[in-house]
Amino acid sequence: MKSFLFVMFCFAFALAEDELSEFISGSRRFTGAIYNQLLVDNKENILVSPFSAETVLALTQSGAKGDTGGEIRTSLHLPNTAEKTEAAIKSVLPTIQSEHCSLVTANKIYVENEYPIKEDFKRVASDVYQAQFENVEFAKSTDAANEINKWVEEQTNNKIHELVSPNDLDASTRIVLVNALYFQGNWSTPFDPRLTTKAKFFTTSDTTVDTPTMYKESEQFKYYESEELDAQILEVPFMGEEATMTFVLPNKKEGISILDKQIDKVLENPRYTKEWVQVLLPKFKIESTIDFKPILEELGVEKAFDIFQADFSGIAGEKGELAIAKVSQKTYIDVNEIGVEAAAATDISSNENLPPTADKFFIADHPFVFYIKIHDVILFEGRVLVPDYE
């Protein structure tokens, strides 16, 4: 059986505004669906990049025919044809760039030596997804895995390691599709590292851990109090303000389950107002490895994994020649005061211009949900049950 493994971690054809909005809305629904699947039997912190998954899966559906492609588009809430999906991706990719943040979204396709990829797929992969091709010998699994992992490390500033194991590759592997997503942004205004102290974080209503906690005395933020979610929502901008990180904090110490059950509403744009807010936010790191295959199967992607039903003849060969063998993602996030030194030096206020006393208090001392987005496209989503910063 020939197979392809695809892994992920971390123009002239423009969409009309309503079509772009439809794509972003579908991406948001896919984000919620992925999060819901990750909640099953999961009592740990969560970090996932739905956009990375969506991008490499969209690339795959460009070479999928018939029901195989239809299942992928339906399950991911993509537009209903390959052509519309490709137009959407081509329109979206430029919108998530920011001159103030470092964002790398890179696609690469590793192909078995002399395996004939169809020219139409090569064109779409290059023109739409800006994907590069490279030939490798998968039978030499250690060398091939090292080559793929080296590229991923380069694209992610050395944050993602060993995405591919030699055990994932063998002589039957024909194609590996990889999406690497890396984001780094400095807060629009810094958290002063001198104000970071150990504080108690309630993992339950009566259990605490001590964790490094950042403090901001008072600043204007987009802020909303949701009665429906019984939660506070705070949007913290990165420099340039195209990219933001949103924190959704339940009012109750053990209210995270309420958010988990209504994740689609958590991801909706709230009716923000600008408020002076005092903020306490724990520093945290999350590293995560996710097996996407069972998740995608639960969402309705079935034929793509079945060699007898999969039709990727738009990529190479005939129906029944290629099927997806594995889908995995590694992610990493580090939330701290890094990158604020230059901003702190230019953001010193004179005594005559001190901010007013805070009207609102956002004290993230118990589990919360977060997501990072650029121009309404969600790049990362997760939750913190126990802050870990080592």
C-alpha positions in Angstrom: 0.0 0.0 0.0 1.3 3.4 -0.9 0.6 6.1 1.6 1.3 9.7 2.3 1.9 11.0 5.8 1.1 14.6 6.4 2.1 16.4 9.5 1.7 19.9 10.9 2.4 21.4 14.2 2.9 25.1 14.4 -3.2 38.5 -6.0 -5.2 38.8 -8.8 -7.8 36.4 -7.5 -9.4 38.3 -4.5 -12.4 37.3 -2.5 -15.4 39.5 -2.1 -15.6 40.8 1.5 -18.6 38.6 2.3 -16.8 35.5 1.0 -13.8 36.3 3.1 -16.0 36.8 6.1 -17.7 33.4 5.3 -14.3 31.7 5.2 -13.2 33.3 8.6 -16.5 32.3 10.1 -16.0 28.7 8.9 -12.5 28.7 10.3 -13.9 29.8 13.7 -16.4 26.9 13.7 -13.6 24.5 12.8 -11.6 25.9 15.8 -14.5 25.2 18.1 -15.0 21.7 16.8 -11.3 20.9 17.2 -11.3 22.3 20.8 -14.4 20.2 21.7 -12.7 17.0 20.5 -9.5 17.8 22.5 -11.6 18.1 25.7 -12.5 14.4 25.6 -10.7 12.8 28.6 -8.3 15.7 28.7 -7.4 17.1 32.1 -4.4 19.1 31.0 -3.5 22.4 29.5 -4.4 22.6 25.8 -2.7 24.3 22.9 -3.7 23.8 19.3 -3.2 25.7 16.0 -6.4 25.2 14.0 -5.1 27.5 11.3 -2.0 25.3 10.8 -4.3 22.2 10.6 -6.7 24.0 8.3 -4.0 25.1 5.9 -2.3 21.7 5.3 -5.7 20.0 5.1 -6.9 22.6 2.6 -3.7 21.9 0.6 -4.5 18.2 0.7 -8.1 18.7 -0.5 -6.7 20.5 -3.6 -5.5 17.1 -4.7 -8.6 15.1 -3.5 -11.3 14.1 -5.9 -15.0 13.4 -5.4 -16.2 12.5 -1.9 -12.7 12.5 -0.5 -12.3 16.2 -1.1 -16.0 16.8 -0.1 -15.6 15.2 3.3 -12.5 17.3 4.0 -14.2 20.6 3.0 -17.4 19.8 4.9 -15.6 18.7 8.1 -13.4 21.8 8.1 -16.2 24.2 7.2 -14.3 25.2 4.1 -16.0 26.6 1.0 -17.9 23.9 -0.9 -15.5 23.6 -3.9 -11.8 23.2 -4.3 -11.7 26.3 -6.4 -13.4 28.5 -3.8 -11.2 27.0 -1.0 -8.1 27.8 -3.0 -9.4 31.4 -3.6 -10.1 31.8 0.1 -6.6 30.6 1.2 -5.0 32.8 -1.4 -6.9 35.8 -0.1 -6.4 35.0 3.6 -2.7 34.3 3.7 -1.7 38.0 3.0 -4.1 39.3 5.6 -2.4 37.5 8.5 0.9 39.2 7.9 2.0 42.1 10.2 5.1 44.3 10.0 5.1 44.5 13.8 5.0 40.7 14.6 7.0 37.8 13.4 4.7 35.4 11.6 5.9 32.5 9.5 3.4 30.1 7.9 5.3 27.8 5.6 4.2 24.8 3.6 6.6 22.1 2.2 5.9 18.9 0.4 8.4 16.1 0.6 8.2 13.7 -2.3 9.7 10.2 -2.8 12.5 10.4 -5.4 11.2 10.2 -8.9 7.6 9.9 -7.7 5.5 11.7 -10.4 3.4 14.5 -8.9 0.8 15.9 -11.2 1.5 19.3 -12.7 -1.8 20.9 -11.8 -1.3 20.0 -8.1 2.3 21.4 -8.3 0.9 24.7 -9.7 -1.8 25.0 -7.0 0.6 24.1 -4.2 3.1 26.7 -5.4 0.7 29.5 -6.5 -1.9 29.3 -3.7 -0.1 27.8 -0.7 3.4 29.0 -1.6 4.6 25.4 -0.9 8.0 24.2 -1.8 8.8 20.7 -3.1 11.8 18.6 -2.1 12.7 15.0 -3.0 13.8 12.6 -0.4 14.3 8.8 0.0 11.8 7.7 2.6 13.2 4.2 2.8 16.2 5.9 4.5 13.8 6.9 7.2 16.3 8.4 9.7 17.8 10.7 7.0 14.4 11.7 5.7 13.1 12.4 9.2 16.2 14.5 10.0 15.7 16.5 6.8 12.1 17.3 7.6 12.7 18.1 11.2 15.6 20.4 10.4 13.3 22.4 8.1 10.6 22.6 10.8 13.1 23.8 13.4 14.4 26.5 11.0 10.8 27.8 10.3 9.8 27.8 14.0 12.8 29.5 15.5 14.0 26.2 16.9 10.9 25.8 19.0 9.4 22.6 17.4 11.6 19.5 17.5 11.3 16.0 16.3 8.0 16.5 14.5 8.6 13.4 12.5 9.9 10.1 13.8 11.9 7.7 11.6 9.2 5.2 12.6 6.6 7.3 10.7 8.4 6.8 7.4 9.1 3.7 5.3 9.5 2.5 1.7 5.7 2.8 1.2 5.7 6.5 2.0 5.3 8.7 -1.1 4.5 12.2 0.2 4.8 14.2 3.4 3.0 17.5 3.6 4.2 19.9 6.4 2.8 23.2 7.6 5.0 25.1 10.0 3.5 28.0 11.9 5.5 30.4 14.1 4.3 33.5 15.8 6.2 36.0 18.0 4.9 39.3 19.1 5.7 41.9 21.6 2.9 43.4 23.8 1.8 46.8 22.6 2.8 48.1 26.0 4.8 45.9 28.3 4.3 44.2 31.6 7.1 45.5 33.8 9.3 42.4 34.8 10.0 44.1 38.1 6.4 43.8 39.1 6.2 40.0 38.4 5.8 38.1 41.6 4.8 34.6 42.8 1.1 34.5 43.4 -1.5 31.8 44.1 -3.4 30.2 41.2 -6.5 28.2 42.1 -6.5 24.9 40.2 -9.7 24.2 42.1 -11.7 26.3 44.5 -9.6 25.0 47.4 -6.3 24.0 45.8 -3.6 26.4 44.7 -0.1 26.5 43.2 2.4 29.4 43.3 3.1 30.7 39.9 5.0 33.8 38.4 2.3 36.4 37.8 2.6 39.5 35.7 1.0 42.7 36.8 -0.2 45.8 35.1 -1.5 48.6 37.3 -3.9 50.3 34.9 -4.3 50.4 31.1 -7.0 50.9 28.6 -8.0 47.5 27.0 -10.9 46.2 25.0 -13.0 44.5 27.8 -16.4 42.8 28.1 -18.3 41.1 30.8 -20.5 38.3 29.5 -23.5 37.3 31.5 -24.2 34.4 29.1 -20.7 32.9 29.7 -20.5 34.2 33.3 -17.0 35.4 32.4 -14.7 38.4 31.8 -13.1 38.8 28.3 -9.9 40.9 27.9 -8.2 41.6 24.6 -4.5 42.4 24.9 -2.9 43.8 21.7 0.5 43.2 20.3 2.6 46.0 18.7 0.8 47.4 15.7 -2.5 46.0 17.1 -3.2 43.8 14.0 -2.5 40.8 16.3 -4.2 40.3 19.7 -4.4 37.7 22.4 -7.8 37.3 24.1 -8.2 35.9 27.6 -11.6 34.5 28.7 -11.8 34.2 32.4 -14.8 32.6 34.2 -16.1 34.5 37.2 -16.2 31.3 39.3 -12.9 29.6 40.3 -14.2 26.3 38.7 -16.1 27.9 35.9 -13.9 26.6 33.1 -16.4 23.8 32.3 -19.0 26.5 31.4 -16.6 27.9 28.8 -15.7 24.5 27.5 -19.3 23.7 26.9 -19.9 26.9 25.0 -16.6 27.3 23.1 -18.4 28.6 19.9 -19.7 31.5 22.0 -16.3 32.0 23.6 -14.8 32.5 20.2 -17.4 35.1 19.0 -16.4 38.7 18.9 -17.8 40.3 22.0 -19.3 43.8 22.3 -16.1 45.3 23.7 -15.8 48.7 25.4 -12.6 50.5 26.2 -12.0 50.3 30.0 -9.2 51.0 32.4 -8.3 47.6 33.6 -5.9 46.3 36.3 -4.4 43.0 35.1 -2.8 40.0 36.9 -1.8 37.3 34.4 0.3 34.2 35.0 3.3 33.5 32.9 2.9 30.1 31.2 4.4 27.8 28.7 2.6 25.0 26.9 4.0 22.3 24.6 1.6 19.9 23.0 1.6 17.0 20.6 -1.8 16.1 19.1 -2.8 13.1 17.0 -5.3 14.6 14.6 -6.4 11.4 12.9 -9.1 10.3 15.4 -10.2 14.0 15.8 -10.7 14.3 12.0 -12.5 11.0 11.8 -14.9 12.1 14.5 -15.5 15.3 12.5 -16.3 13.2 9.4 -13.1 12.8 7.5 -13.1 9.0 6.8 -12.5 8.2 3.2 -9.1 10.0 3.2 -7.7 7.5 5.6 -9.0 4.4 3.8 -6.8 3.2 0.9 -9.8 1.5 -0.7 -11.9 4.7 -0.7 -9.4 7.6 -0.8 -9.1 9.4 -4.1 -6.0 11.6 -4.2 -5.6 11.2 -7.9 -5.3 14.9 -8.2 -2.0 14.7 -6.5 -0.5 11.6 -8.1 -1.5 8.2 -9.5 -5.0 6.8 -9.5 -7.7 6.3 -7.0 -6.7 3.8 -4.3 -3.0 4.6 -4.7 -2.6 7.2 -1.9 -4.2 7.6 1.5 -3.4 9.6 4.6 -1.4 7.5 7.0 -1.0 10.0 9.9 -1.9 13.6 10.9 0.0 15.0 13.9 0.7 18.5 15.2 3.2 19.9 17.7 2.7 23.3 19.2 4.6 25.6 21.6 3.7 28.8 23.3 5.6 31.0 25.8 3.6 33.9 27.4 5.8 36.3 29.4 7.3 39.8 29.5 9.9 39.1 26.7 10.4 41.7 24.1 9.2 44.6 26.2 12.5 46.3 27.0 12.6 48.7 24.1 8.9 49.4 24.5 9.4 50.1 28.2 12.1 52.6 27.5 9.8 54.6 25.2 6.7 54.2 27.2 7.7 56.0 30.4 5.0 58.5 31.5 5.7 61.7 33.4 4.0 62.2 36.7 1.6 64.6 35.1 0.2 61.9 32.9 -0.3 58.9 35.2 -3.3 56.7 34.2 -6.4 57.0 36.3 -7.3 54.3 38.8 -8.5 51.1 37.2 -12.3 50.7 36.8 -12.1 47.0 36.2 -10.0 44.2 37.6 -8.9 41.1 35.5 -7.3 38.7 38.0 -6.5 35.5 36.1 -5.9 33.4 39.2 -7.8 30.4 38.1 -8.3 28.4 34.8 -9.0 30.3 31.6 -9.3 30.0 27.8 -7.1 32.1 25.4 -6.7 32.5 21.7 -4.4 34.5 19.4 -5.7 36.0 16.2 -4.6 38.4 13.4 -7.3 40.3 11.5 -10.0 37.9 12.9 -8.1 34.7 11.9 -7.5 32.5 14.9 -3.9 31.2 14.8 -3.8 29.5 18.2 -6.3 28.5 20.9 -5.9 26.9 24.2 -6.7 26.7 27.9 -4.6 27.0 31.1 -5.6 24.7 33.9 -2.3 24.8 35.7 0.3 27.5 34.7 3.7 26.0 34.1 6.7 28.2 33.6 10.1 26.6 33.8 
